Amino acid sequence: MVVSAIPPSTLHILPSSDPPYKLLETHSSLTLLSRCKTIQHLKQIHSQIIKTGLHNTQFTMTKLIHVCAISPFGDISYAISLFESIDNPNLILWNTMIRGHSLSSFPVRAVGFYVRMILSGVEPNSYTFPFLLKSCAKFGATHEGKQIHAHVLKLGLDTVVFVHTSLINMYAQIGDLSDARKVFDKSPMRDAVSFTALVTGYTARGFVDEARQLFDEIPVRDVVSWNAMIAGYTQSGRFSEALAFFDEMRAANVAPNESTLLTVLSACAHTGSLELGNWVHSWLENHGLSSSLRLANALIDMYAKCGVLDKARGLFEDLHEKNVVSWNVMIGGYTHMSQYKEALVLFGLMLQSNIEPNDVTLLSILPACSHLGALDLGKWVHAYINRKFKHITTSNLQTSLLDMYAKCGDIKAAEQIFNAMKQRSLGTWNAMISGLANHGHADKALELFSLMTNGGIKPDDITFVGVLSACSHAGLVDLGRNYFNSMIHDYKFSPNLYHYGCMVDLLGQAGLFEEAEILIKNMEMKPDGAIWGSLLAACRVHGHVELGEYVAERLFELEPENPGAYVLLSNIYAGVGRWDDVARIRTILNDKGMKKVPGCSSIEVDSVVHEFLVGDRVHPKCREIYKMLDEIDGLLEKAGFVPDTSEVLYDMDEEWKEGALSHHSEKLAIAFGLISTKPGTTIRIVKNLRVCGNCHSATKLISKIFNREIIARDRNRFHHFKDGSCSCNDYW
């Protein structure tokens, strides 16, 4: 690098002032500075500046500090060291440092520099205040902001448009909307920028309707003001209104920018507005913006949340560079659409790509582990959190971990996390109460509810779903009634379908059909399929044929394409030996082309989730599994176990019925667990349907014969089988 020096004679002649401006402006070092792209390059140029003596000129140092403090690659600490080397810095240098700090991670230091500037006798000008006020807004310095406002008034700078707008912005961003409005109302200069500043403040605080009134008064609406309103509706959860507002923007022929489209795609994802999402995608391609990674990630998220996973995955695979957000939106899309296995597979690929997951990734992965019962992977995630984050920083992540352990069958680990938490959100209490309820620990769940309310934490409607579920799973009819009435009269909650569903299930399982019917008739809303389904399931348990037929008819009307009601009614008929009616129901199912949802059970072995369907013969270890099944059946027979064939849906020889029962998906999963794990290891399985009575009885004996604890999660609850008994006490 060859750099010419300023003649020493020039510097000697001008000891108290800079050399001529043109001489400095065209100097090669300053030309290099204008093309600087990295802090390393800047430091090299600085060394050349020192060699040539240019560091003795304020013009050069101002240029150098400007690049160092303001540039995206800059280093504010290095800029400070440069600044401190200057005697009597001028106003431009002070303003540059204030601006640099406003852009840094520590904007509070801008105020400190301002105080130093005032004490040094340098008077601020209109360029000092916008960045100073922005700094106050960033760290919520209300008191300092008002003091600076007083300085603005004292200097008569409140009439300068961009200072005036900065004041409105500052008050609006720190949430002091009344003062923001006072500044706005007292000013004769209500230009579009001032309006937009106040609109943005209102929308940021959720006052969208007030913002809309102001928006309608804006003389000239640019893309920034439109964006403020669209973002306001979106942040307030009013996604449909955000999209309607975007339609108004298009009708006004205002071209959207990247910020607009990011917000619109987010709203499309929340509302499932695929048609508008497709329009945005086309618009991006037509305007050459599809290469933006932020927009590409937003598109992937939109398509995934709208259920078009193939298109989302195609866009994901086409990305030249994927950041952690790219992986998060795709994994989150799979989780959102209940494709949990695909989410876990993609998570594995993410780890192989050396992309470190963040808390957002883990908040998508933990629910996938929960639904699949992938406890080993969930434990790995927990260990990863402890290793990478040292400690769990968010209540959401702690609650998600707690929920994962509870849903994967390790309720003790869930309790350990709960007990170790220093701060618990309402969601945390709800997750723990629900987890204990689903594991049949009604006493602990209700004790926790009392502890929560006595501690001054007000329950919500979700809390009462957990409490009523605890009563339902344990058959605590009187307590269930009391909590239901307390929810209405003491806490003033109107019951929703979930609360009614718990009560109908509780009353139906207890055989209190008349009370259950009265409750359904007195509901404030029409009963849904889940409520009628609970009552129909209770009819099957108690062999209540007449009521079962009535309830089934209600379900046929509500959900004509759902085979579940037909199957339950067929079970009721089979239970009393009405095989002609069983055949009639099966004919209806065949004529409608409906098939019974096949039983599916999953088990995790060595961090791999294995799934089994009823009668499954496609597993690589199929031969060993069925060999173990034969051994199980032989040992069960020796122990005196007699299969209950009453739940087989069709009339067949008893021997064939027994064979059909032995091939249920949970039996296959248990057999695989027995041949794949060491003796004494707990076996955990997850089933998509309610466990049948025959398998329940068989599993109790299997746990005793093989000396294994078997934890099974079915559609309704957890069953802990150990030493020949079940935690549900045969009540489920």
MARFI-14693 format. One record per residue (C-alpha): residue number from 1; x, y, z. Coordinates in pm, whole numbers. Example, Ala and Ser with C-alpha at 12.3 -4.5 7.8 and 13.67 -1.06 7.14 Angstrom:
REM residues 2
SITE  nr     px     py     pz
SITE   1   1230   -450    780
SITE   2   1367   -106    714
This chain:
REM residues 732
SITE  nr     px     py     pz
SITE   1      0      0      0
SITE   2    151    332   -111
SITE   3     20    639     68
SITE   4    150    989     -2
SITE   5    210   1218    292
SITE   6    106   1578    338
SITE   7    415   1795    317
SITE   8    545   1863    671
SITE   9    578   2231    583
SITE  10    200   2249    539
SITE  11    135   2108    883
SITE  12    392   2348   1030
SITE  13    232   2651    865
SITE  14   -115   2556    991
SITE  15    -59   2450   1352
SITE  16   -403   2546   1482
SITE  17   -619   2448   1189
SITE  18   -660   2172    933
SITE  19   -489   2184    592
SITE  20   -703   2297    299
SITE  21  -1022   2088    265
SITE  22   -954   1985    -97
SITE  23   -609   1859     -5
SITE  24   -754   1638    269
SITE  25  -1058   1525     73
SITE  26   -851   1383   -213
SITE  27   -587   1223      5
SITE  28   -541    853    -72
SITE  29   -590    742    292
SITE  30   -933    905    304
SITE  31  -1020    756    -35
SITE  32   -936    413    107
SITE  33  -1148    491    413
SITE  34  -1455    550    197
SITE  35  -1415    197     55
SITE  36  -1346     25    389
SITE  37  -1558   -286    458
SITE  38  -1405   -447    769
SITE  39  -1271   -332   1106
SITE  40   -935   -497   1025
SITE  41   -905   -289    708
SITE  42  -1001     23    902
SITE  43   -722    -38   1154
SITE  44   -471    -72    871
SITE  45   -586    261    728
SITE  46   -562    416   1074
SITE  47   -197    310   1098
SITE  48   -129    474    761
SITE  49   -306    790    880
SITE  50    -75    803   1184
SITE  51    234    752    962
SITE  52    134   1041    738
SITE  53     47   1275   1025
SITE  54   -319   1304    924
SITE  55   -426   1203   1273
SITE  56   -343   1560   1380
SITE  57   -638   1694   1175
SITE  58   -990   1695   1313
SITE  59  -1134   1647    965
SITE  60   -953   1315    922
SITE  61  -1030   1196   1274
SITE  62  -1395   1290   1226
SITE  63  -1408   1076    910
SITE  64  -1228    788   1083
SITE  65  -1450    796   1392
SITE  66  -1762    822   1176
SITE  67  -1676    500    990
SITE  68  -1574    326   1312
SITE  69  -1883    428   1513
SITE  70  -2158    422   1249
SITE  71  -2068    147   1002
SITE  72  -2230   -199   1038
SITE  73  -1882   -351   1079
SITE  74  -1770    -78   1320
SITE  75  -1640   -111   1674
SITE  76  -1777    145   1921
SITE  77  -1499     66   2173
SITE  78  -1235    146   1911
SITE  79  -1426    464   1822
SITE  80  -1417    570   2189
SITE  81  -1040    520   2206
SITE  82  -1000    736   1894
SITE  83  -1230   1002   2037
SITE  84  -1043   1016   2370
SITE  85   -716   1088   2185
SITE  86   -851   1421   2053
SITE  87   -809   1747   2239
SITE  88  -1118   1967   2239
SITE  89  -1337   1759   2003
SITE  90  -1581   1965   1799
SITE  91  -1961   1931   1786
SITE  92  -1952   1702   1483
SITE  93  -1737   1454   1674
SITE  94  -1965   1464   1979
SITE  95  -2273   1409   1758
SITE  96  -2100   1121   1584
SITE  97  -2025    947   1914
SITE  98  -2382   1001   2039
SITE  99  -2517    854   1716
SITE 100  -2277    560   1734
SITE 101  -2387    476   2088
SITE 102  -2754    502   1989
SITE 103  -2690    225   1736
SITE 104  -2489     10   1979
SITE 105  -2591   -253   2233
SITE 106  -2553      7   2510
SITE 107  -2756    310   2398
SITE 108  -2760    441   2757
SITE 109  -2399    556   2706
SITE 110  -2521    812   2451
SITE 111  -2674   1009   2739
SITE 112  -2343    995   2926
SITE 113  -2162   1141   2624
SITE 114  -2426   1413   2597
SITE 115  -2368   1512   2960
SITE 116  -1990   1524   2898
SITE 117  -2047   1739   2591
SITE 118  -2257   1992   2787
SITE 119  -2000   2006   3069
SITE 120  -1719   2065   2818
SITE 121  -1895   2379   2696
SITE 122  -2000   2247   2353
SITE 123  -2358   2349   2271
SITE 124  -2578   2085   2099
SITE 125  -2758   2151   1773
SITE 126  -3060   1998   1601
SITE 127  -2853   1697   1481
SITE 128  -2765   1603   1841
SITE 129  -3118   1526   1960
SITE 130  -3276   1270   1722
SITE 131  -3019   1002   1808
SITE 132  -3010   1105   2173
SITE 133  -3389   1071   2197
SITE 134  -3373    739   2012
SITE 135  -3129    616   2279
SITE 136  -3369    718   2557
SITE 137  -3649    530   2383
SITE 138  -3438    213   2350
SITE 139  -3370    177   2722
SITE 140  -3693    336   2845
SITE 141  -3526    640   3004
SITE 142  -3839    844   3073
SITE 143  -3678   1082   3324
SITE 144  -3370   1151   3108
SITE 145  -3592   1187   2800
SITE 146  -3795   1460   2968
SITE 147  -3479   1642   3075
SITE 148  -3354   1634   2716
SITE 149  -3696   1758   2602
SITE 150  -3644   2058   2833
SITE 151  -3305   2124   2667
SITE 152  -3476   2113   2326
SITE 153  -3731   2374   2439
SITE 154  -3463   2593   2598
SITE 155  -3262   2596   2276
SITE 156  -3573   2664   2066
SITE 157  -3520   2349   1858
SITE 158  -3872   2206   1904
SITE 159  -3975   2372   1577
SITE 160  -3723   2164   1380
SITE 161  -3927   1894   1207
SITE 162  -3703   1594   1269
SITE 163  -3643   1694   1635
SITE 164  -4017   1732   1686
SITE 165  -4080   1391   1530
SITE 166  -3805   1235   1743
SITE 167  -3974   1366   2057
SITE 168  -4304   1205   1957
SITE 169  -4122    882   1875
SITE 170  -3938    883   2205
SITE 171  -4252    929   2417
SITE 172  -4448    680   2209
SITE 173  -4182    408   2229
SITE 174  -4140    432   2605
SITE 175  -4518    405   2639
SITE 176  -4591    761   2749
SITE 177  -4864    813   2491
SITE 178  -5024   1109   2672
SITE 179  -4704   1315   2646
SITE 180  -4651   1195   2289
SITE 181  -5000   1322   2206
SITE 182  -4933   1655   2384
SITE 183  -4621   1715   2175
SITE 184  -4816   1622   1863
SITE 185  -5119   1839   1943
SITE 186  -4917   2150   2038
SITE 187  -4717   2145   1720
SITE 188  -4827   2335   1409
SITE 189  -4617   2094   1198
SITE 190  -4835   1785   1174
SITE 191  -4669   1629    878
SITE 192  -4695   1265    769
SITE 193  -4384   1171    967
SITE 194  -4531   1308   1293
SITE 195  -4860   1128   1233
SITE 196  -4678    804   1159
SITE 197  -4466    835   1473
SITE 198  -4777    863   1689
SITE 199  -4961    589   1498
SITE 200  -4665    356   1556
SITE 201  -4670    438   1927
SITE 202  -5040    358   1956
SITE 203  -5015     31   1764
SITE 204  -4710    -81   1966
SITE 205  -4917    -46   2283
SITE 206  -5218   -224   2138
SITE 207  -5435     86   2084
SITE 208  -5509     -7   1726
SITE 209  -5847    165   1698
SITE 210  -5703    497   1820
SITE 211  -5417    452   1574
SITE 212  -5666    397   1292
SITE 213  -5839    727   1368
SITE 214  -5505    909   1346
SITE 215  -5411    719   1033
SITE 216  -5722    844    857
SITE 217  -5606   1204    926
SITE 218  -5258   1161    774
SITE 219  -5227   1401    479
SITE 220  -4997   1178    274
SITE 221  -4974    808    367
SITE 222  -4648    642    279
SITE 223  -4553    276    315
SITE 224  -4424    335    671
SITE 225  -4763    453    797
SITE 226  -4942    161    626
SITE 227  -4689    -79    778
SITE 228  -4749     63   1125
SITE 229  -5121    -16   1101
SITE 230  -5076   -363    951
SITE 231  -4819   -449   1219
SITE 232  -5050   -312   1488
SITE 233  -5339   -534   1384
SITE 234  -5107   -835   1360
SITE 235  -4942   -779   1699
SITE 236  -5288   -747   1856
SITE 237  -5393  -1081   1711
SITE 238  -5638   -917   1472
SITE 239  -5498  -1099   1171
SITE 240  -5804  -1080    946
SITE 241  -5819   -702    992
SITE 242  -5446   -681    912
SITE 243  -5506   -861    582
SITE 244  -5810   -645    505
SITE 245  -5595   -338    568
SITE 246  -5332   -476    332
SITE 247  -5604   -503     67
SITE 248  -5679   -133    125
SITE 249  -5308    -58     82
SITE 250  -5301   -242   -251
SITE 251  -5616    -59   -362
SITE 252  -5440    271   -280
SITE 253  -5154    166   -512
SITE 254  -4895    185   -234
SITE 255  -4614    -58   -311
SITE 256  -4532   -286    -16
SITE 257  -4177   -326    107
SITE 258  -4005   -615    282
SITE 259  -4140   -511    622
SITE 260  -4497   -507    487
SITE 261  -4473   -851    333
SITE 262  -4312  -1010    638
SITE 263  -4605   -894    849
SITE 264  -4863   -998    589
SITE 265  -4712  -1347    555
SITE 266  -4724  -1383    934
SITE 267  -5094  -1291    931
SITE 268  -5156  -1536    645
SITE 269  -4988  -1810    850
SITE 270  -5215  -1741   1148
SITE 271  -5537  -1725    944
SITE 272  -5459  -1997    689
SITE 273  -5500  -1743    406
SITE 274  -5327  -1950    141
SITE 275  -5469  -1754   -155
SITE 276  -5319  -1424    -37
SITE 277  -4999  -1605     62
SITE 278  -4968  -1734   -296
SITE 279  -5021  -1379   -426
SITE 280  -4738  -1251   -204
SITE 281  -4514  -1533   -328
SITE 282  -4585  -1440   -691
SITE 283  -4532  -1070   -617
SITE 284  -4193  -1144   -463
SITE 285  -4083  -1347   -764
SITE 286  -4204  -1082  -1008
SITE 287  -4019   -805   -821
SITE 288  -3696   -999   -768
SITE 289  -3730  -1020   -389
SITE 290  -3759  -1398   -355
SITE 291  -3386  -1423   -277
SITE 292  -3432  -1243     57
SITE 293  -3370  -1502    329
SITE 294  -3609  -1330    571
SITE 295  -3890  -1337    316
SITE 296  -3806  -1694    212
SITE 297  -3830  -1803    576
SITE 298  -4164  -1620    611
SITE 299  -4293  -1799    299
SITE 300  -4187  -2138    437
SITE 301  -4363  -2059    764
SITE 302  -4677  -1945    582
SITE 303  -4702  -2255    360
SITE 304  -4627  -2488    653
SITE 305  -4889  -2327    881
SITE 306  -5141  -2337    595
SITE 307  -5082  -2712    564
SITE 308  -4896  -2707    231
SITE 309  -4595  -2886    374
SITE 310  -4462  -3017     42
SITE 311  -4433  -2663    -96
SITE 312  -4279  -2539    229
SITE 313  -4025  -2821    223
SITE 314  -3946  -2748   -144
SITE 315  -3869  -2384    -64
SITE 316  -3665  -2494    236
SITE 317  -3454  -2734     28
SITE 318  -3400  -2466   -240
SITE 319  -3239  -2225      6
SITE 320  -2869  -2180    -72
SITE 321  -2799  -2087    289
SITE 322  -3021  -2189    578
SITE 323  -3002  -2004    908
SITE 324  -3150  -2122   1237
SITE 325  -3478  -1942   1153
SITE 326  -3508  -2148    831
SITE 327  -3482  -2472   1028
SITE 328  -3714  -2344   1301
SITE 329  -4002  -2251   1070
SITE 330  -3984  -2586    888
SITE 331  -3961  -2791   1208
SITE 332  -4233  -2576   1364
SITE 333  -4450  -2631   1056
SITE 334  -4429  -3008   1096
SITE 335  -4513  -2981   1466
SITE 336  -4801  -2741   1392
SITE 337  -4950  -2992   1146
SITE 338  -4901  -3282   1393
SITE 339  -4634  -3447   1177
SITE 340  -4416  -3507   1478
SITE 341  -4199  -3784   1337
SITE 342  -4102  -3564   1040
SITE 343  -4019  -3282   1285
SITE 344  -3779  -3509   1475
SITE 345  -3617  -3636   1155
SITE 346  -3559  -3279   1036
SITE 347  -3420  -3187   1378
SITE 348  -3165  -3466   1335
SITE 349  -3064  -3323    997
SITE 350  -3030  -2979   1155
SITE 351  -2783  -3114   1410
SITE 352  -2589  -3290   1134
SITE 353  -2567  -2955    950
SITE 354  -2387  -2802   1249
SITE 355  -2664  -2546   1302
SITE 356  -2707  -2491   1674
SITE 357  -3072  -2501   1785
SITE 358  -3201  -2214   1995
SITE 359  -3490  -2194   2241
SITE 360  -3741  -2154   1955
SITE 361  -3621  -2482   1801
SITE 362  -3652  -2663   2131
SITE 363  -4003  -2527   2193
SITE 364  -4105  -2704   1869
SITE 365  -3911  -3024   1934
SITE 366  -4026  -3087   2291
SITE 367  -4398  -3110   2194
SITE 368  -4300  -3355   1917
SITE 369  -4119  -3567   2178
SITE 370  -4428  -3541   2399
SITE 371  -4672  -3665   2136
SITE 372  -4452  -3954   2024
SITE 373  -4341  -4051   2373
SITE 374  -3978  -4000   2266
SITE 375  -3840  -3976   2620
SITE 376  -3477  -4048   2527
SITE 377  -3470  -3761   2279
SITE 378  -3649  -3539   2530
SITE 379  -3379  -3618   2787
SITE 380  -3114  -3534   2527
SITE 381  -3281  -3196   2470
SITE 382  -3286  -3136   2846
SITE 383  -2913  -3217   2869
SITE 384  -2846  -2992   2569
SITE 385  -3024  -2704   2741
SITE 386  -2821  -2753   3058
SITE 387  -2498  -2774   2858
SITE 388  -2552  -2485   2616
SITE 389  -2759  -2244   2819
SITE 390  -2606  -2333   3159
SITE 391  -2948  -2271   3304
SITE 392  -3296  -2257   3159
SITE 393  -3373  -1892   3101
SITE 394  -3741  -1892   3009
SITE 395  -4049  -2013   3191
SITE 396  -4188  -2138   2858
SITE 397  -3891  -2369   2809
SITE 398  -3912  -2501   3164
SITE 399  -4285  -2560   3127
SITE 400  -4232  -2735   2793
SITE 401  -3971  -2964   2952
SITE 402  -4206  -3039   3241
SITE 403  -4488  -3114   2999
SITE 404  -4262  -3340   2790
SITE 405  -4163  -3553   3088
SITE 406  -4524  -3580   3203
SITE 407  -4652  -3681   2859
SITE 408  -4364  -3925   2805
SITE 409  -4456  -4108   3124
SITE 410  -4187  -3980   3363
SITE 411  -4406  -3787   3604
SITE 412  -4134  -3791   3873
SITE 413  -3895  -3598   3647
SITE 414  -4176  -3351   3573
SITE 415  -4226  -3297   3947
SITE 416  -3852  -3244   3997
SITE 417  -3848  -2967   3736
SITE 418  -4160  -2810   3887
SITE 419  -4019  -2816   4242
SITE 420  -3686  -2668   4128
SITE 421  -3847  -2371   3952
SITE 422  -3805  -2042   4136
SITE 423  -4074  -1865   3935
SITE 424  -4379  -2044   3802
SITE 425  -4620  -1905   3547
SITE 426  -4987  -2001   3545
SITE 427  -4906  -2223   3245
SITE 428  -4652  -2411   3458
SITE 429  -4908  -2481   3732
SITE 430  -5160  -2592   3470
SITE 431  -4912  -2829   3304
SITE 432  -4822  -2990   3638
SITE 433  -5184  -3027   3751
SITE 434  -5281  -3175   3414
SITE 435  -4979  -3409   3415
SITE 436  -5061  -3543   3762
SITE 437  -5426  -3585   3662
SITE 438  -5340  -3785   3350
SITE 439  -5115  -4014   3552
SITE 440  -5399  -4087   3796
SITE 441  -5249  -3888   4084
SITE 442  -5573  -3706   4158
SITE 443  -5481  -3639   4521
SITE 444  -5155  -3466   4422
SITE 445  -5324  -3268   4144
SITE 446  -5595  -3137   4376
SITE 447  -5342  -3064   4651
SITE 448  -5138  -2863   4399
SITE 449  -5451  -2671   4298
SITE 450  -5508  -2576   4664
SITE 451  -5143  -2473   4701
SITE 452  -5173  -2258   4391
SITE 453  -5492  -2077   4493
SITE 454  -5378  -2034   4855
SITE 455  -5063  -1871   4716
SITE 456  -5273  -1602   4550
SITE 457  -5249  -1735   4194
SITE 458  -5585  -1711   4019
SITE 459  -5673  -2017   3810
SITE 460  -5804  -1990   3456
SITE 461  -6036  -2210   3252
SITE 462  -5745  -2441   3158
SITE 463  -5668  -2499   3527
SITE 464  -6019  -2628   3584
SITE 465  -5994  -2866   3289
SITE 466  -5697  -3025   3470
SITE 467  -5878  -3032   3803
SITE 468  -6196  -3185   3658
SITE 469  -5987  -3436   3462
SITE 470  -5824  -3544   3788
SITE 471  -6167  -3605   3938
SITE 472  -6282  -3787   3625
SITE 473  -5982  -4022   3609
SITE 474  -6021  -4111   3977
SITE 475  -6402  -4135   3980
SITE 476  -6433  -3855   4240
SITE 477  -6792  -3763   4159
SITE 478  -6872  -3545   4461
SITE 479  -6545  -3354   4440
SITE 480  -6595  -3308   4066
SITE 481  -6938  -3155   4125
SITE 482  -6793  -2923   4392
SITE 483  -6509  -2798   4170
SITE 484  -6746  -2751   3876
SITE 485  -6983  -2541   4089
SITE 486  -6693  -2349   4246
SITE 487  -6561  -2262   3901
SITE 488  -6897  -2109   3812
SITE 489  -6997  -1939   4139
SITE 490  -6665  -1858   4309
SITE 491  -6443  -1786   4009
SITE 492  -6717  -1664   3771
SITE 493  -6607  -1880   3478
SITE 494  -6868  -1992   3227
SITE 495  -6805  -2361   3154
SITE 496  -6682  -2441   2806
SITE 497  -6706  -2765   2609
SITE 498  -6393  -2906   2775
SITE 499  -6538  -2858   3125
SITE 500  -6869  -3013   3024
SITE 501  -6680  -3298   2857
SITE 502  -6495  -3376   3183
SITE 503  -6820  -3374   3381
SITE 504  -7008  -3591   3132
SITE 505  -6718  -3837   3132
SITE 506  -6710  -3839   3514
SITE 507  -7085  -3894   3548
SITE 508  -7103  -4145   3262
SITE 509  -6816  -4358   3393
SITE 510  -6992  -4363   3732
SITE 511  -7314  -4481   3564
SITE 512  -7502  -4159   3650
SITE 513  -7660  -4135   3305
SITE 514  -7967  -3937   3409
SITE 515  -7755  -3663   3567
SITE 516  -7525  -3661   3264
SITE 517  -7825  -3617   3029
SITE 518  -7961  -3329   3240
SITE 519  -7621  -3160   3232
SITE 520  -7606  -3189   2852
SITE 521  -7959  -3049   2814
SITE 522  -7875  -2748   3035
SITE 523  -7552  -2659   2852
SITE 524  -7527  -2303   2722
SITE 525  -7394  -2432   2390
SITE 526  -7469  -2730   2171
SITE 527  -7277  -3043   2273
SITE 528  -7001  -3140   2034
SITE 529  -6886  -3479   1916
SITE 530  -6643  -3520   2208
SITE 531  -6921  -3486   2468
SITE 532  -7155  -3729   2293
SITE 533  -6855  -3957   2238
SITE 534  -6776  -3961   2613
SITE 535  -7135  -4056   2692
SITE 536  -7136  -4326   2423
SITE 537  -6812  -4472   2562
SITE 538  -6975  -4484   2907
SITE 539  -7274  -4664   2756
SITE 540  -7034  -4925   2620
SITE 541  -6870  -4973   2961
SITE 542  -7207  -5016   3136
SITE 543  -7382  -5201   2851
SITE 544  -7652  -4931   2823
SITE 545  -7788  -5023   2479
SITE 546  -8097  -4800   2453
SITE 547  -7919  -4479   2555
SITE 548  -7620  -4583   2345
SITE 549  -7841  -4598   2034
SITE 550  -7983  -4251   2108
SITE 551  -7637  -4098   2164
SITE 552  -7498  -4268   1854
SITE 553  -7773  -4109   1644
SITE 554  -7667  -3764   1773
SITE 555  -7309  -3843   1675
SITE 556  -7413  -3966   1329
SITE 557  -7583  -3629   1272
SITE 558  -7286  -3425   1397
SITE 559  -7006  -3629   1240
SITE 560  -7150  -3840    959
SITE 561  -6805  -3931    824
SITE 562  -6654  -4029   1160
SITE 563  -6639  -4408   1199
SITE 564  -6576  -4385   1576
SITE 565  -6945  -4367   1671
SITE 566  -7030  -4667   1453
SITE 567  -6747  -4869   1607
SITE 568  -6856  -4784   1964
SITE 569  -7219  -4873   1889
SITE 570  -7100  -5198   1730
SITE 571  -6903  -5270   2049
SITE 572  -7216  -5212   2257
SITE 573  -7409  -5458   2040
SITE 574  -7122  -5709   2050
SITE 575  -7112  -5684   2430
SITE 576  -7471  -5813   2454
SITE 577  -7436  -6064   2169
SITE 578  -7652  -5880   1913
SITE 579  -7444  -5999   1619
SITE 580  -7705  -5913   1356
SITE 581  -7680  -5549   1465
SITE 582  -7301  -5574   1462
SITE 583  -7319  -5698   1102
SITE 584  -7562  -5417   1013
SITE 585  -7323  -5151   1148
SITE 586  -7030  -5309    964
SITE 587  -7234  -5303    641
SITE 588  -7304  -4931    692
SITE 589  -6934  -4870    744
SITE 590  -6848  -5060    427
SITE 591  -7120  -4889    220
SITE 592  -6997  -4546    333
SITE 593  -6639  -4644    261
SITE 594  -6541  -4567    620
SITE 595  -6277  -4766    802
SITE 596  -6216  -4801   1172
SITE 597  -5915  -4596   1282
SITE 598  -5647  -4862   1320
SITE 599  -5487  -4906   1657
SITE 600  -5133  -4766   1650
SITE 601  -4879  -4792   1929
SITE 602  -4530  -4648   1944
SITE 603  -4229  -4731   2158
SITE 604  -3891  -4560   2175
SITE 605  -3582  -4781   2191
SITE 606  -3232  -4631   2174
SITE 607  -3373  -4291   2074
SITE 608  -3560  -4440   1775
SITE 609  -3942  -4438   1772
SITE 610  -4095  -4763   1641
SITE 611  -4463  -4769   1540
SITE 612  -4690  -5073   1522
SITE 613  -5038  -5114   1373
SITE 614  -5278  -5389   1473
SITE 615  -5158  -5716   1315
SITE 616  -4843  -5539   1191
SITE 617  -4594  -5763   1006
SITE 618  -4367  -5508    837
SITE 619  -4120  -5444   1118
SITE 620  -3764  -5569   1047
SITE 621  -3783  -5781   1365
SITE 622  -4129  -5916   1285
SITE 623  -4028  -6282   1333
SITE 624  -3873  -6221   1677
SITE 625  -4172  -6007   1783
SITE 626  -4428  -6277   1700
SITE 627  -4212  -6540   1863
SITE 628  -4219  -6330   2181
SITE 629  -4598  -6288   2141
SITE 630  -4638  -6664   2137
SITE 631  -4425  -6688   2451
SITE 632  -4633  -6416   2619
SITE 633  -4961  -6587   2530
SITE 634  -4829  -6919   2662
SITE 635  -4720  -6766   2992
SITE 636  -5051  -6579   3025
SITE 637  -5241  -6903   2973
SITE 638  -5031  -7077   3241
SITE 639  -5109  -6789   3477
SITE 640  -5480  -6852   3425
SITE 641  -5552  -6557   3198
SITE 642  -5872  -6596   2995
SITE 643  -5906  -6347   2705
SITE 644  -6220  -6130   2712
SITE 645  -6356  -6167   2360
SITE 646  -6663  -5950   2413
SITE 647  -6499  -5646   2254
SITE 648  -6420  -5811   1919
SITE 649  -6641  -5639   1666
SITE 650  -6770  -5938   1473
SITE 651  -6897  -6290   1528
SITE 652  -6625  -6551   1487
SITE 653  -6497  -6861   1657
SITE 654  -6358  -6795   2006
SITE 655  -6014  -6921   1900
SITE 656  -5996  -6665   1619
SITE 657  -6119  -6391   1852
SITE 658  -5833  -6466   2091
SITE 659  -5587  -6446   1802
SITE 660  -5721  -6106   1695
SITE 661  -5683  -5973   2048
SITE 662  -5325  -6096   2084
SITE 663  -5220  -5894   1780
SITE 664  -5336  -5555   1909
SITE 665  -5078  -5283   1850
SITE 666  -4990  -5238   2219
SITE 667  -4917  -5611   2254
SITE 668  -4680  -5588   1955
SITE 669  -4508  -5284   2105
SITE 670  -4469  -5455   2442
SITE 671  -4328  -5769   2275
SITE 672  -4076  -5554   2086
SITE 673  -3984  -5377   2410
SITE 674  -3922  -5708   2585
SITE 675  -3683  -5835   2316
SITE 676  -3507  -5498   2269
SITE 677  -3434  -5384   2624
SITE 678  -3249  -5528   2922
SITE 679  -3444  -5714   3194
SITE 680  -3587  -5474   3450
SITE 681  -3601  -5180   3208
SITE 682  -3925  -4980   3214
SITE 683  -4124  -5014   2892
SITE 684  -4309  -4703   2775
SITE 685  -4566  -4712   2497
SITE 686  -4808  -4461   2345
SITE 687  -5137  -4568   2186
SITE 688  -5364  -4355   1967
SITE 689  -5685  -4520   2095
SITE 690  -5827  -4614   2432
SITE 691  -5669  -4935   2560
SITE 692  -5918  -5224   2543
SITE 693  -6018  -5419   2851
SITE 694  -5853  -5739   2730
SITE 695  -5514  -5576   2669
SITE 696  -5542  -5392   2999
SITE 697  -5591  -5718   3189
SITE 698  -5317  -5892   2990
SITE 699  -5066  -5610   3045
SITE 700  -5118  -5623   3420
SITE 701  -5017  -5990   3419
SITE 702  -4727  -5931   3176
SITE 703  -4581  -5672   3415
SITE 704  -4581  -5937   3689
SITE 705  -4458  -6230   3478
SITE 706  -4164  -6040   3328
SITE 707  -4101  -5819   3635
SITE 708  -4127  -5505   3423
SITE 709  -4296  -5174   3484
SITE 710  -4499  -5089   3174
SITE 711  -4618  -4732   3133
SITE 712  -4884  -4693   2865
SITE 713  -5041  -4368   2747
SITE 714  -5368  -4415   2564
SITE 715  -5605  -4153   2427
SITE 716  -5749  -4078   2771
SITE 717  -5477  -4117   3033
SITE 718  -5168  -4298   3160
SITE 719  -5161  -4653   3293
SITE 720  -4871  -4760   3515
SITE 721  -4863  -5140   3516
SITE 722  -4650  -5296   3789
SITE 723  -4654  -5623   3985
SITE 724  -4984  -5727   3828
SITE 725  -5182  -5411   3900
SITE 726  -5249  -5077   3729
SITE 727  -5242  -4725   3867
SITE 728  -5591  -4660   3726
SITE 729  -5741  -4924   3957
SITE 730  -5928  -5056   3653
SITE 731  -6118  -4728   3621
SITE 732  -6062  -4555   3290
